[in-house]
């Protein structure tokens, strides 16, 4: 490489001349060594995005007649392990988990017990292995060997979904049994087991030819058996027989031609399991409290089938309580009404409530308990020093709650009270409709709620975009303790129809037992109705917003989705979701045609249950 240099003269000092000479020499060296190099800042090269690769192992992958205690696997780079105790699955399952360590590029697995004879073992590491520098994950890494003279090589795979909303279920066990009895799931350890990934995907490898029962389990006590009431489960009704088959794929040869290519595959590879929790929680009294002198609360583990019975053990009193249940009847409040009972600091009570035995036959459980009340106000009064002023007690009044200034079109106009009502004066309660600013009296019925006994509903013919006035005189309501209300006047506006949207469904070839449910943005059910024979159904007065629609295959026609039951071989009821969100706008009609028979759970999960990058729901 040649350089042309041009010199010019100027008057310089010796010190400046020395500096210029050094600078000139540095320029020459830079040109010689860097003239042919690329310019820019030095970098560390592209980011490593390749996960570790296995380069060797002892024994070899797929080894036969292995009788050792340790597996040594070498990788092409330094590795690290993440949650290996939780993620490593050994098939067949072992009683004591092996000790797994990473030393540089070496992965060591040391078994803590003798292995079964003539068995094919699979070590499924899931995503527990990654490289040490960049954290690149080695997905779905498995290592197999046999303690016998052959290795089983068939496999099955599929997905596990939550039965109640079709969301993928991660980190659940999926297992197979060669014992085809349902009891094997409860009493025996499976012959092979794996764990679902974040997408609910599972793959059970190294299977021998034959028939298997397929189950899934959220194993609370890590014993590979369904033996805890709270554990969620899934099972496939049909037996599974693994085999080697082919998938056909269309491969383009040119712009106007294609060929069908057959690719070998382990089948079946698209199994679907739907996980649920059985309704098998035992009935028992969870808690009881006496938050005030006149009230005792009970909570139960599940809804009561019939009303709880109660009596005082050491007192003979009639008509001493008012019984109030919650909406689900899984809690009960006893309002004490007898003055002597109320004054008792300790109430010895015997309660009887219905329970189901192992054969699902109803019986009765009896508990005896003491309901204590410690009055801190009385203690404070006794402890007040002489000369201190006492607070003048204010005569309590009965509060009227629940009246609002604005109502949705379908929302009930109602009153709620803090204590049960013993009587009310119908003539002291009036309802008016405002007509050109003039109140006109209208007829109505005041109806007590059959479950929430402290709630009363105004039953009348009302219209959208109208204004009503409620007037209640003093002492119109009297509660069981003799308290009465103060006078009240409340103006109530009902929202206009154009504040809402209307949603129509045109369902193709509906089935007799289909139940359509409309869900809001948080997937809470806001409307439901049976699908008529013509498939046409509408939902009026929906608030503007985002909605989802699904169909329940309501096999028992009880108007709700029901879970499954293993003992009765009853799967959870099927769900079909409309594939897209439905946006309701005010004063708009939305007509949606839908053929639920075309529903694909895989497409739905990809579109509606998979979180895109950056979070949020797709």
C-alpha positions as CSV (number, residue, x, y, z in Angstrom):
1,X,0.0,0.0,0.0
2,X,1.5,3.4,-1.0
3,X,1.1,6.7,0.7
4,X,1.8,10.2,-0.8
5,X,2.9,12.8,1.6
6,X,3.1,16.5,1.0
7,X,5.2,18.8,3.2
8,X,5.0,22.5,3.9
9,X,7.3,24.8,6.0
10,X,6.5,27.0,8.9
11,X,8.5,28.4,11.9
12,X,8.2,26.2,14.9
13,X,10.0,25.9,18.3
14,X,12.1,22.8,19.1
15,X,9.4,21.7,21.6
16,X,6.7,21.9,19.0
17,X,8.8,20.2,16.5
18,X,9.3,17.2,18.8
19,X,5.5,17.0,19.4
20,X,4.7,17.1,15.6
21,X,7.3,14.4,14.9
22,X,5.6,12.0,17.4
23,X,2.2,12.8,16.0
24,X,3.4,12.2,12.4
25,X,4.9,8.8,13.3
26,X,1.7,7.8,15.1
27,X,-0.3,8.7,11.9
28,X,2.0,6.6,9.7
29,X,1.7,3.5,12.0
30,X,-2.1,3.9,12.1
31,X,-2.3,4.0,8.4
32,X,-0.1,1.0,7.9
33,X,-1.9,-1.2,10.4
34,X,-5.4,0.1,10.1
35,X,-5.8,1.3,6.5
36,X,-7.4,-1.9,5.4
37,X,-9.5,-2.5,8.5
38,X,-13.2,-1.7,8.9
39,X,-14.0,1.4,10.9
40,X,-16.3,1.7,14.0
41,X,-16.3,0.7,17.6
42,X,-15.1,-2.8,18.6
43,X,-17.9,-5.1,19.7
44,X,-18.2,-8.5,21.4
45,X,-19.9,-10.0,18.4
46,X,-23.5,-11.2,18.0
47,X,-25.4,-12.3,21.1
48,X,-25.3,-16.1,21.7
49,X,-28.9,-17.4,21.2
50,X,-28.1,-21.1,20.9
51,X,-29.0,-23.3,23.8
52,X,-26.5,-25.9,25.1
53,X,-26.1,-29.1,23.1
54,X,-25.3,-32.6,24.4
55,X,-22.0,-33.9,22.9
56,X,-21.6,-37.1,24.9
57,X,-22.9,-39.1,27.8
58,X,-22.2,-42.1,30.0
59,X,-24.0,-44.3,29.4
60,X,-25.0,-43.4,25.8
61,X,-28.4,-42.0,25.0
62,X,-30.6,-45.1,24.5
63,X,-28.2,-47.4,26.3
64,X,-29.3,-51.0,27.1
65,X,-28.7,-53.1,30.2
66,X,-27.6,-50.1,32.3
67,X,-27.0,-51.1,35.9
68,X,-25.1,-48.1,37.2
69,X,-26.1,-45.4,39.7
70,X,-24.9,-42.3,37.9
71,X,-25.7,-40.6,34.5
72,X,-23.0,-38.2,33.2
73,X,-24.0,-35.9,30.3
74,X,-21.5,-33.6,28.7
75,X,-22.6,-30.3,26.9
76,X,-20.8,-28.0,24.5
77,X,-20.7,-25.1,27.0
78,X,-21.1,-24.4,30.7
79,X,-24.6,-25.0,32.0
80,X,-26.7,-24.1,34.9
81,X,-29.9,-25.7,36.4
82,X,-33.2,-23.9,37.3
83,X,-35.7,-25.5,39.7
84,X,-34.4,-28.9,38.8
85,X,-36.2,-30.5,41.8
86,X,-39.6,-29.3,40.5
87,X,-39.0,-29.8,36.8
88,X,-37.2,-33.1,36.5
89,X,-39.6,-36.0,35.9
90,X,-38.3,-39.6,36.1
91,X,-40.3,-42.3,34.4
92,X,-41.1,-44.8,35.8
93,X,-41.4,-42.7,39.0
94,X,-38.9,-43.2,41.7
95,X,-39.6,-43.1,45.5
96,X,-36.7,-40.8,46.2
97,X,-35.7,-38.1,43.7
98,X,-32.2,-38.4,42.2
99,X,-29.5,-35.9,43.1
100,X,-28.8,-33.7,40.1
101,X,-25.8,-31.3,39.9
102,X,-24.2,-29.2,37.2
103,X,-20.4,-28.9,37.2
104,X,-19.1,-26.8,34.4
105,X,-20.2,-28.5,31.1
106,X,-21.2,-31.7,32.9
107,X,-24.6,-32.7,34.2
108,X,-24.6,-35.5,36.9
109,X,-27.6,-37.5,37.9
110,X,-27.1,-39.9,40.8
111,X,-30.0,-42.2,41.7
112,X,-30.8,-42.8,45.4
113,X,-32.4,-46.2,44.9
114,X,-32.1,-49.4,42.8
115,X,-33.8,-49.1,39.4
116,X,-36.4,-51.5,38.2
117,X,-35.2,-54.5,36.1
118,X,-36.1,-54.6,32.4
119,X,-37.5,-51.1,32.4
120,X,-37.1,-48.2,30.0
121,X,-36.3,-45.0,32.0
122,X,-36.8,-41.5,30.8
123,X,-35.3,-38.4,32.4
124,X,-37.4,-35.4,31.3
125,X,-35.6,-32.1,32.2
126,X,-38.3,-29.8,30.6
127,X,-36.7,-26.4,30.6
128,X,-34.4,-26.8,33.6
129,X,-31.1,-26.6,31.6
130,X,-29.7,-23.4,30.2
131,X,-26.3,-22.0,29.3
132,X,-24.4,-20.1,32.0
133,X,-23.7,-16.9,30.1
134,X,-26.8,-15.9,28.2
135,X,-29.4,-18.1,29.9
136,X,-30.5,-19.8,26.6
137,X,-32.9,-22.6,27.6
138,X,-32.6,-26.1,26.3
139,X,-36.3,-26.9,25.8
140,X,-37.8,-30.4,26.3
141,X,-34.5,-32.2,26.8
142,X,-34.9,-35.9,27.6
143,X,-32.5,-38.7,28.3
144,X,-33.5,-42.4,27.9
145,X,-31.9,-45.7,28.8
146,X,-33.0,-49.2,29.6
147,X,-32.2,-51.6,32.4
148,X,-33.1,-54.5,30.1
149,X,-32.2,-55.7,26.6
150,X,-34.5,-53.4,24.7
151,X,-35.8,-49.9,24.9
152,X,-39.4,-48.9,24.3
153,X,-39.7,-46.1,21.7
154,X,-43.3,-45.2,21.1
155,X,-44.7,-41.8,22.3
156,X,-48.0,-39.9,22.7
157,X,-48.6,-36.2,23.1
158,X,-51.3,-33.6,23.4
159,X,-52.5,-30.6,25.5
160,X,-54.1,-30.1,28.9
161,X,-56.8,-27.4,29.3
162,X,-58.8,-26.0,32.2
163,X,-62.3,-27.4,31.7
164,X,-64.1,-24.3,33.0
165,X,-62.5,-21.8,30.6
166,X,-60.2,-23.7,28.3
167,X,-57.0,-22.0,29.5
168,X,-53.8,-24.1,29.1
169,X,-52.7,-25.8,32.3
170,X,-49.0,-25.6,33.1
171,X,-46.9,-27.7,35.5
172,X,-49.5,-30.5,35.9
173,X,-48.6,-34.2,35.8
174,X,-49.8,-36.3,32.8
175,X,-49.5,-40.1,33.3
176,X,-50.4,-43.4,31.9
177,X,-51.4,-46.7,33.5
178,X,-51.4,-50.2,32.1
179,X,-53.9,-51.2,34.8
180,X,-57.1,-50.1,33.0
181,X,-59.2,-49.9,36.2
182,X,-60.2,-46.4,37.4
183,X,-58.9,-47.4,40.8
184,X,-55.4,-47.5,39.5
185,X,-55.4,-43.7,39.4
186,X,-56.1,-43.6,43.1
187,X,-54.0,-46.5,44.4
188,X,-51.0,-47.1,42.0
189,X,-48.0,-45.2,40.8
190,X,-48.2,-44.7,37.0
191,X,-45.7,-46.5,34.7
192,X,-44.8,-43.2,32.9
193,X,-45.3,-39.6,33.8
194,X,-44.4,-36.2,32.4
195,X,-45.2,-32.5,33.2
196,X,-47.1,-30.0,31.0
197,X,-45.2,-26.9,29.8
198,X,-46.4,-23.3,29.9
199,X,-48.7,-24.0,26.8
200,X,-50.3,-27.1,28.4
201,X,-48.3,-29.3,26.0
202,X,-47.3,-32.8,27.2
203,X,-45.4,-35.7,25.6
204,X,-45.0,-39.1,27.2
205,X,-42.1,-41.0,25.6
206,X,-40.6,-44.5,25.6
207,X,-43.9,-46.3,25.6
208,X,-44.3,-50.0,24.7
209,X,-47.0,-51.1,22.4
210,X,-50.3,-51.7,24.1
211,X,-53.4,-50.0,25.7
212,X,-53.1,-47.3,28.3
213,X,-55.4,-45.2,30.5
214,X,-54.4,-41.5,30.3
215,X,-54.8,-39.2,33.3
216,X,-53.7,-35.7,34.5
217,X,-53.2,-34.6,38.1
218,X,-52.2,-31.5,40.1
219,X,-50.4,-33.6,42.7
220,X,-50.6,-31.8,46.0
221,X,-48.6,-34.4,48.0
222,X,-46.3,-35.5,45.2
223,X,-47.2,-39.2,45.4
224,X,-48.4,-39.6,41.8
225,X,-51.9,-40.7,43.0
226,X,-55.3,-39.0,43.1
227,X,-55.8,-39.2,46.9
228,X,-56.5,-35.6,48.0
229,X,-60.0,-34.0,47.7
230,X,-58.6,-30.7,46.5
231,X,-56.5,-32.1,43.7
232,X,-57.6,-31.2,40.1
233,X,-57.7,-34.1,37.6
234,X,-58.4,-35.0,34.0
235,X,-58.8,-38.3,32.2
236,X,-59.4,-39.6,28.7
237,X,-62.5,-41.7,28.4
238,X,-61.1,-43.8,25.6
239,X,-58.0,-46.0,25.9
240,X,-54.8,-44.8,24.2
241,X,-52.8,-47.1,21.9
242,X,-49.5,-45.5,20.7
243,X,-48.2,-46.3,17.2
244,X,-46.0,-44.9,14.4
245,X,-47.9,-43.3,11.6
246,X,-47.6,-40.5,9.1
247,X,-48.7,-36.9,8.7
248,X,-49.3,-35.6,5.2
249,X,-47.8,-32.2,4.3
250,X,-48.2,-30.3,1.1
251,X,-44.8,-29.2,-0.3
252,X,-44.6,-26.7,-3.1
253,X,-42.4,-27.8,-6.0
254,X,-42.9,-24.7,-8.2
255,X,-45.2,-21.8,-8.6
256,X,-48.0,-23.9,-10.1
257,X,-47.4,-27.4,-8.6
258,X,-47.1,-29.2,-5.3
259,X,-46.6,-32.6,-3.9
260,X,-47.9,-34.4,-0.8
261,X,-45.1,-35.4,1.5
262,X,-45.6,-38.1,4.2
263,X,-43.7,-37.5,7.4
264,X,-43.3,-40.2,10.1
265,X,-44.8,-39.3,13.5
266,X,-45.5,-40.9,16.9
267,X,-49.3,-41.0,17.2
268,X,-51.6,-40.0,18.6
269,X,-50.0,-36.5,19.0
270,X,-53.1,-34.2,19.5
271,X,-54.8,-35.7,22.6
272,X,-56.9,-33.3,24.6
273,X,-57.5,-33.5,28.3
274,X,-59.7,-31.1,30.3
275,X,-58.8,-30.6,34.0
276,X,-61.4,-30.0,36.7
277,X,-61.9,-30.3,40.4
278,X,-64.5,-32.7,41.6
279,X,-67.3,-31.5,43.8
280,X,-66.1,-33.8,46.6
281,X,-65.3,-31.4,49.4
282,X,-66.7,-32.8,52.7
283,X,-69.3,-30.9,54.6
284,X,-68.2,-29.5,57.9
285,X,-68.5,-26.4,60.1
286,X,-65.6,-24.1,59.3
287,X,-66.1,-21.4,61.9
288,X,-68.6,-19.8,64.2
289,X,-68.5,-16.3,65.7
290,X,-70.7,-14.0,67.8
291,X,-69.7,-10.5,66.6
292,X,-72.5,-8.9,68.6
293,X,-74.9,-9.9,71.4
294,X,-77.8,-10.4,69.1
295,X,-76.0,-12.3,66.3
296,X,-74.2,-15.6,65.8
297,X,-72.6,-16.4,62.4
298,X,-71.7,-19.9,61.0
299,X,-69.7,-20.7,57.9
300,X,-69.5,-24.1,56.2
301,X,-67.1,-25.8,53.8
302,X,-69.9,-26.2,51.1
303,X,-73.5,-25.1,50.6
304,X,-76.0,-26.8,52.9
305,X,-78.6,-29.1,51.3
306,X,-81.2,-28.1,53.9
307,X,-81.6,-25.5,56.6
308,X,-79.5,-26.0,59.7
309,X,-81.3,-27.0,62.9
310,X,-80.4,-25.3,66.2
311,X,-81.4,-25.5,69.8
312,X,-80.2,-24.1,73.2
313,X,-78.8,-26.8,75.4
314,X,-79.4,-25.2,78.8
315,X,-82.4,-22.9,78.1
316,X,-86.0,-23.7,77.1
317,X,-87.0,-20.8,74.9
318,X,-89.4,-20.6,72.0
319,X,-89.2,-18.2,69.0
320,X,-85.7,-16.9,70.1
321,X,-84.1,-16.4,66.6
322,X,-84.5,-15.4,63.0
323,X,-82.7,-17.7,60.5
324,X,-80.9,-16.0,57.6
325,X,-78.8,-17.9,54.9
326,X,-76.4,-16.6,52.3
327,X,-77.1,-16.8,48.6
328,X,-75.2,-20.1,48.3
329,X,-76.4,-21.3,51.8
330,X,-72.8,-21.9,52.8
331,X,-73.1,-19.5,55.7
332,X,-75.9,-18.9,58.2
333,X,-76.7,-16.0,60.5
334,X,-78.9,-16.4,63.6
335,X,-80.5,-13.2,64.7
336,X,-81.2,-13.6,68.4
337,X,-84.6,-12.0,69.4
338,X,-85.2,-13.1,73.0
339,X,-83.9,-10.6,75.5
340,X,-82.7,-13.2,78.0
341,X,-80.8,-15.0,75.3
342,X,-79.3,-11.8,74.1
343,X,-78.0,-10.9,77.5
344,X,-76.3,-14.2,78.0
345,X,-72.6,-13.9,77.6
346,X,-72.3,-17.6,76.8
347,X,-74.8,-19.6,74.7
348,X,-74.4,-23.4,74.7
349,X,-75.9,-24.5,71.4
350,X,-76.5,-27.7,69.5
351,X,-76.6,-27.6,65.8
352,X,-77.5,-30.2,63.2
353,X,-76.7,-29.8,59.5
354,X,-77.0,-32.2,56.5
355,X,-73.9,-34.0,55.1
356,X,-73.4,-36.6,52.4
357,X,-71.8,-39.9,53.1
358,X,-69.4,-41.9,50.9
359,X,-72.4,-43.2,48.9
360,X,-73.7,-39.6,48.4
361,X,-76.6,-40.3,50.8
362,X,-77.7,-37.5,53.0
363,X,-77.3,-37.8,56.8
364,X,-77.0,-35.3,59.6
365,X,-74.0,-34.1,61.6
366,X,-74.4,-32.8,65.2
367,X,-72.1,-30.3,66.8
368,X,-72.3,-28.7,70.3
369,X,-70.6,-25.4,70.7
370,X,-70.5,-22.3,73.0
371,X,-71.1,-18.9,71.5
372,X,-69.3,-16.4,73.6
373,X,-69.7,-12.6,73.6
374,X,-67.3,-10.3,75.5
375,X,-68.8,-6.8,75.7
376,X,-65.8,-4.4,75.7
377,X,-68.2,-1.4,76.0
378,X,-69.4,-2.6,79.4
379,X,-65.9,-3.1,80.6
380,X,-65.0,0.5,79.6
381,X,-68.0,1.9,81.4
382,X,-67.1,0.1,84.6
383,X,-63.6,1.3,84.3
384,X,-64.5,5.0,83.8
385,X,-63.2,7.2,86.7
386,X,-65.6,9.1,88.9
387,X,-66.2,12.6,87.7
388,X,-65.7,11.7,84.0
389,X,-68.6,12.6,81.8
390,X,-70.5,9.8,80.3
391,X,-71.4,10.0,76.6
392,X,-75.1,10.5,76.2
393,X,-76.5,7.5,74.3
394,X,-78.2,8.3,71.0
395,X,-81.5,6.4,70.4
396,X,-80.7,4.1,67.5
397,X,-82.8,4.2,64.4
398,X,-83.3,1.7,61.7
399,X,-81.2,2.6,58.7
400,X,-82.6,2.2,55.2
401,X,-79.9,1.2,52.7
402,X,-79.7,0.3,49.0
403,X,-81.6,3.1,47.4
404,X,-79.6,4.7,44.6
405,X,-80.1,7.9,42.6
406,X,-79.6,6.1,39.2
407,X,-80.7,2.6,38.1
408,X,-79.8,0.4,35.2
409,X,-82.8,-0.6,33.1
410,X,-82.8,-4.1,34.4
411,X,-81.7,-3.3,37.9
412,X,-84.3,-3.7,40.7
413,X,-85.4,-0.8,42.9
414,X,-84.8,-2.2,46.4
415,X,-84.3,-1.5,50.1
416,X,-82.0,-3.3,52.5
417,X,-81.9,-3.2,56.2
418,X,-79.2,-4.0,58.7
419,X,-81.5,-6.3,60.8
420,X,-84.5,-8.4,60.0
421,X,-87.9,-6.6,59.7
422,X,-90.8,-7.7,61.8
423,X,-93.5,-5.4,60.3
424,X,-94.0,-2.5,57.9
425,X,-96.9,-0.1,57.2
426,X,-97.7,-0.3,53.5
427,X,-99.7,3.0,53.7
428,X,-96.5,4.8,54.9
429,X,-94.6,3.9,51.7
430,X,-95.3,5.7,48.4
431,X,-93.9,5.6,44.9
432,X,-94.3,8.4,42.3
433,X,-93.5,8.9,38.7
434,X,-92.4,12.4,37.6
435,X,-94.6,13.6,34.6
436,X,-93.6,17.0,33.4
437,X,-92.1,17.8,36.8
438,X,-95.3,16.7,38.6
439,X,-95.2,13.6,40.7
440,X,-98.0,11.1,40.0
441,X,-98.7,8.2,42.4
442,X,-98.2,4.7,40.9
443,X,-99.2,1.3,42.1
444,X,-96.5,-1.2,43.3
445,X,-95.9,-4.3,45.4
446,X,-93.2,-4.5,48.1
447,X,-91.8,-8.0,47.9
448,X,-89.4,-9.5,50.4
449,X,-86.5,-11.4,48.9
450,X,-86.9,-15.1,49.4
451,X,-83.2,-15.7,50.3
452,X,-81.8,-12.3,51.4
453,X,-84.6,-11.7,53.9
454,X,-83.4,-8.2,54.8
455,X,-84.0,-7.0,51.3
456,X,-87.3,-5.7,49.8
457,X,-88.0,-5.0,46.1
458,X,-90.4,-2.6,44.5
459,X,-92.4,-4.5,41.9
460,X,-94.0,-2.0,39.4
461,X,-94.2,-1.2,35.7
462,X,-91.3,1.1,35.0
463,X,-90.0,2.6,31.8
464,X,-86.5,3.6,30.6
465,X,-85.4,7.3,30.9
466,X,-88.0,8.0,33.6
467,X,-87.7,9.6,37.0
468,X,-89.3,8.1,40.1
469,X,-89.6,9.3,43.7
470,X,-89.7,7.0,46.8
471,X,-91.2,8.4,50.0
472,X,-91.1,6.5,53.3
473,X,-92.7,8.0,56.4
474,X,-91.1,7.7,59.8
475,X,-91.7,4.4,61.6
476,X,-92.9,2.7,58.3
477,X,-90.5,-0.2,59.1
478,X,-90.0,-1.9,62.4
479,X,-87.2,-4.5,63.0
480,X,-87.2,-7.5,65.3
481,X,-85.7,-5.3,68.1
482,X,-88.3,-2.6,67.9
483,X,-86.2,0.0,66.1
484,X,-87.9,2.1,63.5
485,X,-86.8,4.1,60.5
486,X,-86.6,7.9,60.0
487,X,-88.4,9.5,57.1
488,X,-86.8,9.2,53.7
489,X,-87.3,10.7,50.2
490,X,-85.2,9.5,47.3
491,X,-85.3,10.5,43.6
492,X,-84.4,7.6,41.2
493,X,-83.5,8.0,37.5
494,X,-83.7,5.0,35.2
495,X,-81.2,5.2,32.4
496,X,-82.4,5.6,28.8
497,X,-82.4,2.7,26.2
498,X,-79.9,4.4,24.0
499,X,-77.3,4.0,26.8
500,X,-77.2,0.3,25.9
501,X,-76.5,-2.0,23.0
502,X,-78.4,-5.1,21.8
503,X,-76.7,-8.3,20.9
504,X,-78.3,-10.9,18.6
505,X,-76.9,-14.4,18.0
506,X,-77.8,-16.6,15.0
507,X,-76.6,-20.0,15.9
508,X,-76.2,-22.6,13.2
509,X,-77.9,-26.0,13.8
510,X,-78.3,-25.7,17.6
511,X,-78.6,-28.7,19.9
512,X,-81.4,-29.2,22.4
513,X,-79.2,-28.9,25.5
514,X,-77.2,-25.9,24.5
515,X,-76.9,-23.0,27.0
516,X,-75.5,-19.7,25.8
517,X,-73.7,-17.4,28.2
518,X,-72.6,-13.8,27.8
519,X,-69.5,-12.9,29.8
520,X,-68.1,-9.5,30.5
521,X,-64.4,-8.4,30.1
522,X,-63.5,-10.2,33.4
523,X,-65.3,-13.3,32.1
524,X,-68.1,-13.1,34.7
525,X,-71.4,-14.4,33.5
526,X,-73.8,-11.5,33.0
527,X,-76.5,-13.2,30.9
528,X,-77.5,-16.7,30.1
529,X,-80.3,-18.4,28.3
530,X,-81.2,-21.7,26.6
531,X,-80.7,-21.7,22.9
532,X,-84.1,-22.0,21.1
533,X,-84.7,-24.5,18.3
534,X,-84.2,-21.9,15.5
535,X,-80.9,-20.7,17.0
536,X,-81.9,-17.1,17.1
537,X,-81.5,-15.3,20.5
538,X,-81.0,-11.7,21.6
539,X,-79.7,-9.9,24.7
540,X,-81.0,-6.4,25.3
541,X,-79.7,-3.7,27.5
542,X,-76.0,-4.6,27.5
543,X,-73.7,-1.9,28.8
544,X,-71.1,-0.7,26.3
545,X,-67.9,-2.7,26.6
546,X,-66.1,-5.9,25.7
547,X,-67.9,-9.2,25.9
548,X,-67.3,-12.9,25.2
549,X,-69.8,-15.6,24.3
550,X,-69.7,-19.3,24.9
551,X,-72.1,-22.3,24.7
552,X,-72.3,-24.8,27.5
553,X,-73.4,-28.3,26.5
554,X,-75.8,-28.4,29.5
555,X,-76.3,-32.2,29.7
556,X,-78.4,-32.1,32.8
557,X,-80.3,-28.9,31.8
558,X,-79.7,-27.2,35.1
559,X,-78.8,-23.8,33.6
560,X,-75.1,-23.8,34.5
561,X,-71.7,-25.4,33.7
562,X,-71.0,-28.6,35.7
563,X,-67.8,-30.2,36.7
564,X,-66.9,-33.9,36.2
565,X,-67.0,-36.9,38.4
566,X,-64.4,-39.7,38.1
567,X,-66.4,-42.3,40.0
568,X,-69.4,-41.8,37.8
569,X,-67.2,-41.6,34.6
570,X,-68.8,-38.2,33.9
571,X,-66.6,-35.7,32.1
572,X,-67.1,-31.9,32.7
573,X,-69.6,-30.3,30.4
574,X,-68.2,-29.2,27.1
575,X,-67.6,-25.5,26.2
576,X,-67.6,-23.8,22.8
577,X,-66.4,-20.2,22.7
578,X,-67.1,-17.6,20.0
579,X,-63.7,-17.1,18.5
580,X,-63.5,-13.3,18.9
581,X,-64.3,-10.5,21.4
582,X,-67.6,-8.7,20.8
583,X,-67.5,-5.0,21.4
584,X,-70.9,-3.6,22.3
585,X,-71.5,0.1,21.6
586,X,-74.4,2.2,22.9
587,X,-77.5,2.5,20.7
588,X,-76.2,-0.2,18.3
589,X,-77.5,-3.6,17.3
590,X,-75.0,-6.3,16.9
591,X,-75.9,-9.4,14.9
592,X,-73.4,-12.3,15.0
593,X,-73.8,-15.5,13.0
594,X,-72.0,-18.5,14.6
595,X,-71.5,-22.2,13.8
596,X,-70.2,-23.7,17.1
597,X,-69.5,-27.0,15.3
598,X,-66.5,-25.3,13.7
599,X,-65.0,-24.5,17.1
600,X,-61.3,-25.4,17.5
601,X,-59.9,-25.3,21.0
602,X,-56.4,-24.9,19.6
603,X,-57.3,-21.8,17.5
604,X,-59.2,-20.4,20.5
605,X,-56.3,-20.8,22.9
606,X,-53.9,-19.3,20.4
607,X,-56.1,-16.3,19.8
608,X,-57.7,-15.7,23.2
609,X,-55.7,-17.5,25.9
610,X,-52.1,-16.7,24.8
611,X,-50.4,-13.6,26.2
612,X,-48.6,-11.6,23.5
613,X,-45.2,-10.2,24.2
614,X,-45.3,-7.3,26.6
615,X,-48.1,-8.9,28.6
616,X,-51.9,-8.6,28.5
617,X,-54.4,-10.9,26.9
618,X,-54.5,-11.4,23.2
